């Protein structure tokens, strides 16, 4: 039997169906695994596969989605619909971050996720990333987002 406390878990819930959104996820995960940050378990999981136990066992969250018709993806919406009430009151104060990729308008997706996070009483650990162009700067910002959330839990 080990006396060591379990590592804090960063749950990365994402819907990344396109090559650009997948690339952004990879940068977020690289940042969360930055060699200068230790003592954090990073658990990426597709939005349609994430469960209530996943959320309850996480110490922090990163949410990633494309912006579809000015809103978060249906997969991420399904995730929130599935877990919201069962975890309400159990994740208060845990940090979160988010990134949204869209061709032109990400504001609706950002706002909707922020409203759900506020309802769950999560605490924003970083400003949301609104990405409309896959560039070096966007990749760097995703890396930084992953690193910030992991460092927050370390």
PALUM-124939 format. One line per field, with one value per residue (C-alpha): residue in three letters; x, y, z. Coordinates in nm, 3 decimals. Example, Ala and Ser with C-alpha at 12.3 -4.5 7.8 and 13.67 -1.06 7.14 Angstrom:
REM residues 2
torvex = ALA  SER
c1 = 1.230  1.367
c2 = -0.450  -0.106
c3 = 0.780  0.714
REM end
This chain:
REM residues 154
torvex = UNK  UNK  UNK  UNK  UNK  UNK  UNK  UNK  UNK  UNK  UNK  UNK  UNK  UNK  UNK  UNK  UNK  UNK  UNK  UNK  UNK  UNK  UNK  UNK  UNK  UNK  UNK  UNK  UNK  UNK  UNK  UNK  UNK  UNK  UNK  UNK  UNK  UNK  UNK  UNK  UNK  UNK  UNK  UNK  UNK  UNK  UNK  UNK  UNK  UNK  UNK  UNK  UNK  UNK  UNK  UNK  UNK  UNK  UNK  UNK  UNK  UNK  UNK  UNK  UNK  UNK  UNK  UNK  UNK  UNK  UNK  UNK  UNK  UNK  UNK  UNK  UNK  UNK  UNK  UNK  UNK  UNK  UNK  UNK  UNK  UNK  UNK  UNK  UNK  UNK  UNK  UNK  UNK  UNK  UNK  UNK  UNK  UNK  UNK  UNK  UNK  UNK  UNK  UNK  UNK  UNK  UNK  UNK  UNK  UNK  UNK  UNK  UNK  UNK  UNK  UNK  UNK  UNK  UNK  UNK  UNK  UNK  UNK  UNK  UNK  UNK  UNK  UNK  UNK  UNK  UNK  UNK  UNK  UNK  UNK  UNK  UNK  UNK  UNK  UNK  UNK  UNK  UNK  UNK  UNK  UNK  UNK  UNK  UNK  UNK  UNK  UNK  UNK  UNK
c1 = 0.000  0.144  0.127  0.169  -0.125  -0.255  -0.143  -0.390  -0.571  -0.622  -0.918  -0.904  -1.252  -1.249  -1.427  -1.160  -1.303  -1.091  -0.715  -0.689  -0.880  -0.680  -0.356  -0.465  -0.547  -0.199  -0.044  -0.258  -0.145  0.220  0.191  0.025  0.315  0.583  0.897  0.923  0.584  0.562  0.318  0.008  -0.177  -0.320  -0.626  -0.751  -1.094  -1.333  -1.644  -1.875  -1.679  -1.640  -1.843  -1.956  -1.684  -1.422  -1.538  -1.568  -1.216  -1.058  -0.893  -0.902  -1.042  -0.959  -1.241  -1.180  -1.427  -1.486  -1.738  -2.034  -2.287  -2.179  -2.202  -1.995  -1.999  -2.291  -2.051  -1.930  -2.289  -2.382  -2.098  -2.228  -2.588  -2.475  -2.258  -2.396  -2.655  -2.478  -2.159  -2.324  -2.190  -1.908  -1.655  -1.686  -1.368  -1.178  -0.980  -1.065  -0.954  -1.093  -1.008  -1.242  -1.151  -1.381  -1.356  -1.488  -1.710  -1.616  -1.792  -2.112  -1.921  -1.698  -1.994  -2.194  -1.905  -1.832  -2.198  -2.186  -1.854  -2.002  -2.303  -2.069  -1.876  -1.549  -1.274  -1.115  -0.739  -0.669  -0.843  -1.030  -0.855  -1.054  -0.876  -0.989  -0.661  -0.427  -0.098  0.224  0.081  -0.234  -0.024  0.191  -0.116  -0.258  0.073  0.069  -0.292  -0.207  0.100  -0.092  -0.362  -0.109  0.104  -0.209  -0.261  0.106
c2 = 0.000  0.336  0.643  0.871  1.089  1.035  1.285  1.563  1.496  1.743  1.622  1.740  1.705  1.772  1.736  1.746  1.608  1.811  1.820  2.181  2.109  1.788  1.980  2.232  1.948  1.804  2.142  2.167  1.819  1.901  2.207  2.010  1.761  2.033  1.879  2.164  2.070  1.750  1.582  1.608  1.331  1.449  1.258  1.349  1.211  1.266  1.462  1.176  0.932  1.148  1.037  1.165  0.961  1.120  1.466  1.384  1.238  1.538  1.827  2.065  2.082  2.189  2.206  2.219  2.243  2.379  2.659  2.520  2.774  3.012  2.753  2.475  2.139  1.908  1.656  1.900  2.011  1.645  1.611  1.906  1.780  1.442  1.553  1.890  1.794  1.482  1.684  2.011  2.112  1.856  2.042  2.389  2.594  2.362  2.542  2.526  2.661  2.639  2.679  2.717  2.699  2.854  3.000  3.338  3.349  3.180  3.418  3.215  2.896  3.072  3.237  2.915  2.720  3.002  3.004  2.630  2.664  2.946  2.729  2.452  2.712  2.634  2.898  3.023  2.966  3.134  3.348  3.147  3.100  3.213  3.073  3.163  3.100  2.807  2.993  2.965  3.204  2.990  2.677  2.857  2.985  2.630  2.501  2.779  2.703  2.338  2.439  2.693  2.445  2.173  2.415  2.530  2.174  2.086
c3 = 0.000  -0.103  0.117  -0.184  -0.278  -0.631  -0.891  -0.970  -1.296  -1.579  -1.784  -2.147  -2.295  -2.667  -2.997  -3.265  -3.590  -3.834  -3.889  -3.757  -3.436  -3.389  -3.430  -3.167  -2.929  -2.983  -2.893  -2.579  -2.476  -2.548  -2.326  -2.047  -2.067  -2.067  -1.912  -1.662  -1.515  -1.316  -1.087  -1.307  -1.487  -1.820  -1.937  -2.285  -2.370  -2.658  -2.559  -2.657  -2.437  -2.123  -1.822  -1.485  -1.307  -1.536  -1.430  -1.062  -1.052  -1.228  -1.049  -1.347  -1.699  -2.051  -2.304  -2.679  -2.964  -3.310  -3.341  -3.534  -3.654  -3.378  -3.100  -2.944  -3.120  -3.060  -2.907  -2.641  -2.578  -2.528  -2.277  -2.074  -2.101  -1.967  -1.676  -1.567  -1.305  -1.174  -1.095  -0.991  -0.651  -0.665  -0.883  -0.735  -0.754  -0.987  -1.260  -1.627  -1.961  -2.313  -2.677  -2.972  -3.340  -3.598  -3.943  -3.838  -3.527  -3.202  -2.962  -2.921  -2.848  -2.594  -2.422  -2.398  -2.245  -2.001  -1.891  -1.822  -1.637  -1.429  -1.346  -1.232  -1.032  -1.210  -1.196  -1.518  -1.496  -1.830  -2.086  -2.349  -2.682  -2.984  -3.288  -3.638  -3.817  -3.765  -3.727  -3.534  -3.276  -3.236  -3.189  -2.931  -2.747  -2.727  -2.589  -2.330  -2.236  -2.169  -1.967  -1.759  -1.662  -1.580  -1.377  -1.192  -1.073  -1.009
REM end
